[in-house]
Structure formats: C-alpha cells, structure tokens
Amino acid sequence: MNDQLAQHYLTDALQTFRDCKKLAERACAQVSDEDFFATLDPESNSIAVNLKHMAGNMLSRWTDFLTTDGEKPNRERDMEFEMLSGTTKDELLVYWEQGWQCVFAAIEPLSPDDLLRTVLIRGQEHTVMQAINRQIAHYSYHVGQIVYLAKHFKSSEWQTLSVPRNKSAEFNAFLEQKIKEPAGTPRESRLDEVIDFAQSKRD
C-alpha cells in the first residue's frame, strides 16, 4: 500500500474517532442525570447503557490490539447492557474516557506498514484497516442512538449538533468563506465546523 495514502487513512480514522467521541459528549452534556439513564421502552437502551457498552467494547477490542483477539476472555458483554443500582453519570463518563484512551493508545502508534497486518476478532481474521473500519461503523451507530435520545429528551430545548434546519445554503456559504482563508490557517474538523456554525445561529 502507498505509504502516503496509508498515513492519510490513519490520520482520517483518528479524526473520525475523535469526532464520534465529541459528538456523543456534546449530546450527553445537554441531558439531565435522570434522562441519561432513561429508556423509551423496555427494549430500548438508555444513553448510559450505550456509553457503557461502547466503553466495554473499546477496552476489549483495543487492548493489546495487534497481538491478542479483540474479544477478550474476561469481557462480559451481556453485562454491558445492565445498569447496576447506584451507578452515577460521572462514574460512567470516567469509564467512557478509559475506553477512548485505549482506542487512541492503540491507533496513534500505528504506521502505514501496520494496515495490512492481521488481527483477530472472535477468531476471525481482519486486516488492521478492516478492524478499524469495523469499529468506526460500530461506534458511529451507537453515537447516533445517543444523539437521538438526547434530542428526544431535550425536545425544543435541544441545541443542534448538525446543520440547523433550513440553514443548508448558509452553511455552504460558511464553508466557502473557510476555504478562502489564507493558506496555513489551521482547519477545524468537519464536526467542529458544523458545531461552530450551529452555535453562530444561536448567538
């Protein structure tokens, strides 16, 4: 694989993970402790359960990523969907942070030569690239659930984390101005650009 292309992929994958983390945290910051643990029906997962499951997955998948199976023998996946009485939002956010630090500690040292190495998940072979893509898809799926729940609970008080309704043309113009900024001007991530624009419409 071309080294430049491989490095570009790794950089973009890391940014995508960081954006997933930030999007979920921005959503969680808007909800009360009560709503954080609330479910819509008996078959639904709360925001808290989604975070707990994601963190458990991260610690399993990314610990000793290159050398051990991503489904660790000591992982209790079914328990990730159970909430112990007395668990607090702050405790879950600490666990969430531990999971993400495991993700970044595994991916940041990777080099282009690592992308086609083979790793195992539940005994199935994946290239490193496939394993990264698998987790990007998985985490994005659950972050979408978290944002949906937070938006539902906040209702009309929700502060959007995407392009506001009927503002697409304005957002495109906003991006055009960004493109015209002098060369060398630091660029924000895609998510940060959207959040900054949404914030500007509230101010």
N, C-alpha and C positions, 0 to 999 in steps of 0.2 A: 504494500500500500504506500502511496505517495506520502512522505513524512509531513509535508505542509498541509495536505488535506486531512491527515490523521490528527495533527495537532489542532487544526481548526475544529474538527469534530469534538475533541476532548474539551476545548475551551467553551464551545457552544453547549455541550452537555452539562458542564458545571454551571453555566449561567442559567440553563433551564431548570436545574435542580434548585438553584438559589431563588429563582422566581417562584417556583412552586411553594417553597418554604415561606417566602414573604407573603404570597397571596393568602395562604392559609392563616398566617399570623395576623394579617390585616383584618381578615374576616373574624377571627376569634376575639380580637381586641374590641369589636363592636358589640359583642353579646354579653349578657349578664351571666353570672355564675349559674343561675337557675337554667337559663336557656342552653348553656354549654353542655349540660347533662340531659337535656330534654330529648324525647323521641316523639316522632309524629304518630307512630302506631307501634304495636308490639313487634312487627317485623322490621322496623327501621333501626338504624344505628344513630346514636347521638354524635354530636361533634366530638365529644370526649372519647367515645369509642373509636371513631375514625382516627383520631390522633394516636390513641394507644396502639391500635392495630398497625398503623404505619410505622411507629417507632419500633415495635417488636419486629416487624419485617426488616427494617433497616439494620437493626443490631444483628439479626441473623444473616442477612444477605451480604453485608459489607465487612463483617469481622473476618479477618484473615481471608479476604476476598479471593486472592489468587491461588490460595493453597488448600482451602477446605470447601466442602459443599456448602452452598448458600442456605440450605435448610439445616440448621444446626440441631443436633440430637436433643439439646436442652431447651429448645424453643417449645413453648406451649401455645400454639396458635389459637386454639379454641378459647383459651383464657383471655386472649386479647379482646374478645367481644363480650367479656363480662366485666362489670364495674363493681369493684369492692366498695362496700359501705364505708363512708368516711373519706374516700379519695377526694382530694381538692383539685381545683383547676391549676393552681400553682405547681402542685406535685406532677401533674400530667405534662405541663409545659416544660418542666425540668427533664422529664423522661423523653419528651419530644426532641428537646435540644440535644440530648445524648445520642439519639438516633441519627440526627442530621450530622453531628460531628463525626460519627462513624462513617457516614456516606462520604463526606469531604476528605476525611483522612485516607480513605481507600482510593478515591479518584484523583485527587490532586497530584500524587506522585507518579501516576501512570505516564508512560511515554508512548509515542506512536508505535513502537515495536510491540507494545503490550496488547494492542487492539485485537489481534488475531490469535492471541493465546486462548487456550481452552480452560473454562471453568465449569463447575458442576452446580446445578440447581436441582435438588431432588433426584440426583443421579443422572440427570440429562445433561449432555454436553451443550455448552453455549460458547461462542466466542465472547471475549470481553465486550465487544461492541454490542452483541446481541443481549448480553446480560444488562448492560447499561440501558439499552432501549426498552427492555422489558420493565425495568424499574421506573423509567421516566413515564411510561404508559400507565403503570400501576399507581404511582403517586399522583399523577395528574387526575386520574379517575376519582380518587378519594378526595383530593383537594376540591374538585368540582362539587362533590357532595357537601363538603364543609361550607363552601361559599353559598351553595343553595340553601342550606339550613340557616346559616346566619342571616341571609337576605330575607328568608321567610319570617324569622323571629323578629327582625327589626322592622319589617314592613316599610311604611312610609318614611321611617327614620333612617333607613339604610343609606350609607354613603358608598356609592358605587365604586367598584374596583376595576371597572371596564369602561369603555367609551359610553358616556351617558346617552340616553335615548334622544333621537333627533339631533345628535351633535356629530354625526359621522363626517359631514362636509367640513365642519370646523376643525375636527381632529386631523383630517387630511391636510388642511391649511397649516395647522400647528406643526405637523411633521415637515412640511415643505420649508417652513422657517428654520427648523432644526437643521435640515440638510444644507441650508445656506450659511450656517455658522462657519467661522474661519477654520481652515484645516488645523488639526491638532487639538481642537476643542474636545474635551472628554465627552463621550456619548453615554447616555444612560441606557440601562437595559430596556427592552421592549416594555416590560411591566412598569418600570418607573416612569417611562414616558406617558403611558396611559394614566397612571395614578396622578402624576403632576397635572395632566390636562383636566382630569376629573375634579381635582382639587381647585383648579383655577375657575371652574364653572360654579363652584360653591362659594367662593370668596366674593 
